[in-house]
Structures are given as C-alpha cells and as structure tokens.
Amino acid sequence: MLSTILKNHSYINGDWTDAATGKRFSVINPATGEQLAELPDCHEQEFDHAINSAHSAFPDWAGRTAKERADVLKRWYALVQENKQAIAELMTRESGKTLDDSLAEVAYGSGFIEWFAEEARRVYGDVIPAHRASTKIIVTREPVGVCAVITPWNFPLAMITRKCAAALAAGCTVVVKPTAATPLTALALAELGERAGIPSGVFNVVTTTDSKLAGKMLTEDARIRKVTFTGSTGVGKVLMQQSASTVKNISLELGGNAPFIVFEDADLEAAVAGAMASKYRNSGQTCICANRFLVHSSVVERFAARLAEETAKLRVGNGLEEGVRQGPLIDEHAVAKVDELVQDAIDKGATLLTGGARSSAGPCFYQPTVLKDVRPDMHVISEEIFGPVAPIMQFDTEAEAIELANDTPFGLAAYFYSRDVGRVWRVAQGLEYGMIGINEGAISTEVAPFGGVKESGIGREGSKYGIEEYTEMKYLCMGGLA
Ligand code: SIN
C-alpha cells in the first residue's frame, strides 16, 4: 500500500515533475536517521510553472458548480480514509510522531476535507435594503484566486488540508510549498487528489530546500492573490512584508506561548489529564501545546507531583513501535534548543522533577521533563519550547494569573481549569487569546475556528469561518430599476 502513495517527484499541473537542475534532496527519518526518499530541489522555473498552471486552471475550477467541487473533495476525503494506515505510517517515518498521533492527524486532517466539501455549498451572498427605490444592492462571494500555501513539518497533512480544502471548496487553485522535512505526506495527498479527480493545475505541490526563494516567489508574484502560512512568527513577518508589494490577502497561523492555568478550585485529576493531552501531543511540537503551567500556590505541590508522575510513565522511542508515547523531535537542532531552555531554567534555580536531559533513544530524542519553581525571567517561560518540557510557575490571585498569562506578544491558545462559573467567565474574557480551552486540554477540531491574536497571526481556519478567508466580497449596485 505504502509504495502507491510514496512519491519521489513534485506534482505540477498534473505531472510528476523533476527540478530542471536535476538537483535532489533527502528526506530523513528523525527516529532512525534512515533516508526515506530523494526529492527534486525545485527553484524559479518549477515555481513559475506551478504558479502559471494554477493561474490557468483557475477559471475552469472557479466556474464549476459548488456541488461539482464538493463531489471531488468528497472523493478525496474517501481516498484519504481508505489509505489512512499507509499515510499514517509514512507520516510517522518522515516526522517522527507516534503512529497514534499520525492516525489522529489523518482523522483530524481529513476532517477538514469532509467539512469543506460540505461547506462548499453554503457560500452565500446577501441582499441589502437599498438607499434608493430604483436600486438593488447585492453582495456576492467570489474565490480569491490562486493561493500560495506554505506549511510546516509538525502537521504534514492537517495544515495542508485545513487550508487547501477550504481554498478548493471556494473555487481557488493552490500552489503548496511543504517544508523540506516532511514533503512525502503532501505528495501522498497530491496522488490521492489526482485519483479523486482534482483537475490538473488546481492542486500543485512544489518541493524545495530553498524556503527563502519559495517565500519570495510566492509572495511577490502578482498572479497569486493570497498567501496562507503556518509556522514561526519570524517567518510570518517576512512573508507579510513581502506580500505588501502586491497587497496580497494573507492568513497567518504563527507561534504561541500557551499558558495552562490551574486554579485552586480545579478538579486536579482532570487538570493533570488535560495537561498531559495538551503538553505531550506530538512530543510537545504544536503551536497550541501548553507552554507554561501557572498553578495556584495552594495546589502547586500536588499538581506538580502528579504531572511528574504521569510524565515519567511516557515511553520514548521510534513512533512505529507499540506502546511508544513520545517520538523524536524533528532534528538535532530542536533537541539542542530544548536542552538549552531546560539548562537555563535549572541554572537559574528551577527544580527538576523528571527528565531534564537528552534521551538514550537517539540523537533526536529528549526526555519528557517537568520543572517546578520556574520564574518569568527564565527563557523556558518567554520562548516557545516546541518540545516535551512542562515548566511550572505558581501564582496567588486570579488577577495575577491573568496578568502572567497575557504577558507575552503571542495570543494563540490558552487553557484554564476552574469549577467556579463566575471565574470561568471572568478569566475567559480576560485572556488575550484566539482560542481558550476551559477544563479541556484538546481543542483542535475541524468544526471550530482555529487562529490567534497579537503576534500569533491573522485569520481563522476550519469551521464555517474558514472558507470565507478564500473568498472576496463583491458588491453589485443595480440602478435604474424603477
Ligand atoms: C499547529 O501546531 O500549528 C496546529 C495545531 C493544531 O491544529 O491542533
């Protein structure tokens, strides 16, 4: 099964394509160091070809009925479902995530295809009571046009489907630039998309190691009308600046620094379960992972002891092995960064409860770690960890918890546990975040709007709002009707 979805070319205008230079790059399994594939290292020529193809395919795709587009998306969804085991194994091999996490991502990511197949038929316009008796005012929604889709390695499938399914449903065509670390899942999606009947040029995947060149071409080309990106805030800012040259529509899903607050009235066991789900999903490599735990001083000892106890049980290893709960980080740089954050906290006085070092499982592995007595001046609090490390700080009042939680330029996800209904509303209102888990550590679903405020991004993905991001409003003023 795997061999039919394992591709070793880019996918442009319905063709499996090489780079004109003949250059290729390797895709490596971070758990084992094994080479999985060699892919074309594309440059200007291939990006130009892909943009041109998406541009030429746009009028026909946009001109189809919503039902025709929805039918193609439904077939794509069914094929992803049929191949879910093979896709999950491929994803585990290229990203390192455990097979359970990969299967969960296939379910989550394919959910966006199904959802937007359904939403395609609900892109409604509006009729507005006019300002003159002889006039009618009508608002229609039209597809934005060609979209550039730039995606990260931590969710090799879901970040593509969350954007592309909405774009395709709205009538847009896309050029996808997956990260060089995990392009194989993207190409598997292209293969299944072709089998589902996505026409040539509508869905293109260009592989490259030259992210700077790709970003520049995709933001500065006037044929592209929208850029959508998931990744770091630093890169998001560059893409935003570059997009200014052609005043592109942009959606950005950027970094986070999620606080996870445990109040004194919380159900502590539920909070520990939520913390485990949020912190260790994908080995701590998600933008919405709990990044810092803020725990009331009266329950901090109990919470920290229970979190450390559960964390110490997590088995680390190759994600394909039965019983493994934490895979490798994406590469050795990621491990070095996580280790630096942990050592900085320990040097400044944090107490290590479990973990705290690289794992013997291999060069890309880090031990799941819990730190207590952490303070705001430690880097582990101000920076996005992107690894399996849970730093715990304490607070004394609700106002202090909210202030600490908001003391960051980021505003993606936040979590809190409390059973006091008045507090639930106060804190939910006080937190400056786009998404809030209340007595809940797992908030991702295709039916809800995903996105952040402040430096965590612009726009929302998924849900009924997600498709609007791929449409433009057109106002028709029909006069002389009297
Ligand atoms: C992300 O980490 O960027 C996405 C996480 C999610 O969709 O749950």
Residues whose N, C-alpha, C, O or C-beta is under 5 A from the ligand:
A	BS01	SIN	Q285 T286 C287 I288 S444
